[in-house]
Amino acid sequence: MLYTVNVKSSIIFYMFLFFLLMYSSYLIYDHNHQNMEHIKDFGLAKRTLSEEVSFDSVLLGGSNVAYSLSAEQLTLESNNFWFNFGLSSEGFKDENYWSYIEETIDKDKRSKIKFAVYSSISPFKSGHILYRKSSIQNIWGEIPLSFFPSLSLAHRLKSFFDNKKTLIYPMPLLRGDFNFKNKECNQNYIVRFEREMKEIVLQEWVESQSKDISRIFPNAKIIFVMPSEFYGSKYDRELADSMSNVLKNIVLSNPRLEIIYFSQNPFPSQKITCDSMLHGNSEGRQWRTKELSQFLSTIPK
């Protein structure tokens, strides 16, 4: 009887060791295969390109900027030279993004920037601001090695058998713009309308972002831009206008900084979007950039 118990205990122990070894092996595999190389290459390419062209104005923010605004178009339509510093998910955490900007543009060049346009989707997603605060991802979206994988084995297997394609960023154009010639846009995505409703969260976010932008670009005119998105029939204009006014009042109430606020119109059609409700395709980018360009032309020099 005692012998049988010892045998069972040994079997359980070795099974535990086996599964521990397998799980540890998967954690290491997962850490080394987070599939974020295209995001890193995209961001590093912008860093290199920004050293090759002159610019006195910058576009800042996440993928809504990368896809949907054109530094080249703004350069042609204004008396300024622009560069697009939009990154995937805005570097996944505010500290990541602003560190990237500081490391990419030297201090002397930053002091000569005339316009800093900042466009973020953070106020458009309930809980997104607080989520970014707690993020452990680096600027390319990678997470450190831990007891939990970035993707479960089941998720990886499902993606493999579904032959699901990863969203790939093509290398950017000369002024950091998105290269749609090397991109096939998908317009089959979920549309939803939401807003961050907690005013104290919006207040703290605006103050933090304003402080960082003014510190990095001390002589620039700062413009907070609420980006275009496509909502279709789910658009709640009354709520959108209400929260836009709340955000506008917060932005304009800062006594220490003179910041300009501009809320862009929603995309008029899903046909001019790409991969997401917040991304324009080449036509959507032209449309959104034109609206921004016209607004910028009204700002006193």
N, C-alpha and C positions, 0 to 999 in steps of 0.2 A: 504493500500500500504506500509506504513512504517512498519507495523507488518510483512508483507511478507519479506521485506528486512532484518529485524532483525532475522527472522527465518533462512533465507538463510545464513546470516553471522554466526549465531550460528552453523549451520550444517558444514560450511566450517571450522570454528575454531575447532570443536570437531573432524572433520576428520583429520585436521592437527595434533592435539594432538595424535590421534590414530596412525597415520603413524610415527610420531616422536617417540612414545613409542616403536613401532614395530622395527623401524630402530635402536634405541638405544639398544634394546634387542638383535638384531642380531649382532651389533658391539661387545657387551660383549661376546656373544656366540662365535663369530669368533675369538676374542682375546684369549679365553680359549680353542679353538680347532684348533690350527694352524698345528696340526699333525706333529710336529717336535721332538716328544719324542724319536723316534728311533735314530735321529741324536745326541741328547743330551746324550742318554745312550751309544752310540758308542764312543763319545768323552770322557765321564767320565770313561768308562771302560778302555780306553787307558791310562788315567791318573793313574788309580789304577795299571794296569799291569806294567807301567813304574817304579813303586816303588818296584816291585817284582823281576825284572831281572836287571842284570848289563849290561851296554852298554857304548861304547866309541865313537859311531858314530850314526848319526841320518839322517832319511829320512824326509824331510819337504815339505809341499805343500797341495794340495787339493785332490779330489777324484781320480785323475790320479795316485797319490802316494798310496792312500789307496787301490785301486783295483790292480794297475799294477806293483807295486814294492814289493819285498819281503825282509824284514829284516832278516828272517830266512835263506833264500838262500844266501844272502850276507855274513852272519855270517859263513856259511859253506864253502863259496868260498874265504874267505879272512882271514886275521889275526886280524880282528876287530870284535867287537860285536855291532850289529846294533839294532835300534828300529825304527818302522814305526809310525810317528806322522801325517800321512795324515788324513785330516778331510774333511768332505763334504763341497764343495764350498770354501775350504781354509778359513773357518770361516766367509765367506760372506763379510769380510772387513779386510784389512791388519792389522789394529790396534787390531782387535779382535783376530786374529790368533797369533800375536807375544805376546800379553798379555797371551794367553792360554799357549804358550810354556814357558814363564817366570814363570808362576804360577805352571806349572807342573814339571819342572826340577829345582831343587835348584841351587843356584849360584855356589856352589863348584863343583857340578857335571857338570854344563855347562862349567866351566873353563877347564875341563879335556876332553872335546869332541875333537876328532882328525879329524873327517870328518863331514861336514854338507852339505848334498846334498839337494838342493832346486829345485823342479820341479813344475812349474806353467804353467797353460794354458793361463794366462792373455795376453801374446803377440800373442796368436793364435786366439783371438776374437776381432774383430773391436769394439772399444768403451768400452771394458770390464774393462780396467784399470780405466777409468774415472767413470764408473758405480759403481765400488767397492768403490771409494772414496766418493761417495755421498750416499752410502747405509746407511739405518737406522736400518738394521737388527742386532740382537745380534749374538753371535758366533754360536748359534744353528739355525739361520735363522728366529727367531721370530721378529715381529715388535711390537713396543709399541702401546698401545690403542690410537686410533685417530678417526677422522671423517670418515676415509675410511677403509673398511675391507681389510684383507690380501687376501681373496677370495670372489668374488661376490656370492650372493645367487644362481644366475643362474649357475655359474661354479660348485658350490657344488652339486646342483641338477643334473646337467648333469653327473658329476662323479659318483653320487649315482646310477642313472639309467643305466649308461654305465657299472656299476660294475667295474670301473677302479681301479686297484690296485696301492697303493702308493709304491714308491721305498723304500724298507726297508733294513736297514743295519743290518746284523747279528752281534752278539758280536765278537770282534776281537780275534785273537789267541795270544799266549803268548808274542810275540815280536811286537804286534800291527798289524800284517798282517790280511788281509781280509780272512774270513772263507767261502770259496766257497762251502764247504760241506752243508752249510745251506742257499744256495743261488741258485735260478733258474734264469739263465741269459736269457735276451731278446736281440735278435739281429735284431729286427725289429725297426729300428730308422732312423731318417733323417741324411743323410751324406752331409756335406757342407765343403767347403774349404774357409778359410778367414785368414787374418792377420791384426794386428794393423799396420797401415801404417804411423802414425805420429811419426817421429823420436824424437821429443821433448818430447812426452808422454812416449816413451820407455826409453829415457835418464833419465827422472825424476823417473820413476818406478825402473829402475836398481839401481840408486843411493840410493833411499829410502830403497829398500829391502836389498841391500848390507850393508848399515849402520846398519839396525836392526839386520841382521844375525851376523855381526862382533861384535856388541855390546853384543848380547846374548851369542855368542860362541867365545870369544876373542882369543882362541888359536887353533881354528879349521881351517883346509883347507876347503875353501868354493868352492863348485862346483855348478854352474848354469846349470841345465839340461833342455833342451827343450824336452818335452815328445813325445812319440809315439802316433799317432792317425791313424785311418783308413779312407782313403779318396776314395779309389776305383778309378773310372774313373775321379773323380773330382779333382784329385791331380794335382796341377800346380807346377811342380818341379822347373821351372825357378824362379817363384815368391818366392817359399819356400826357395830356396838357396840364393836368393838375400836378403830377410829379415833376414835369419839366419846370413848372413855375417854382415848385419847392426847391429844386436843384439850382435853378437860376438865382433865386434869392440867396441861397447859401453861398454860391460862387461870388456874387456881387457884393456880399455883405462883409467880405474880408477887409478890415480897415488898413491892414499893412501892405496889401498888394492890390494893384489894379489889374484885374483879370477880366477878359472878355468872354462872354458866353454865347454859344450858337447851337441851336438844336436843328439838325437836318431832318428833312421830310423822309417818311418811309419810302422804300423802293416801290415804285408804282406797279411793278409786274414781277412775277417769279421768274420770268424768262430772262431777266437781266441780273440774276443771282448765280452763285456758284458754290456748291457743296454745303451751303448753310444759309439760313435766313439773314445772317449779318454780313455775308460776303457778296460783293458785286462781281459779275464777270467783266469782260473788257468793256462791254456797253454800259453796265451798271457803274463801273469805275469812272467812265467818262461823264456819266450823268451826275454822280455824286460829287466828283471833283469840280465840275462846272458850277454846281450850286455853292460849294465852298469858296471857289475862286471869286464868284460874284459878291459873296459876303465879305471876303477879305479886301476887296477893292473899295469897300465903303469905310474901312478903318483909316483914320487920319495917320499919315506917315510921321 
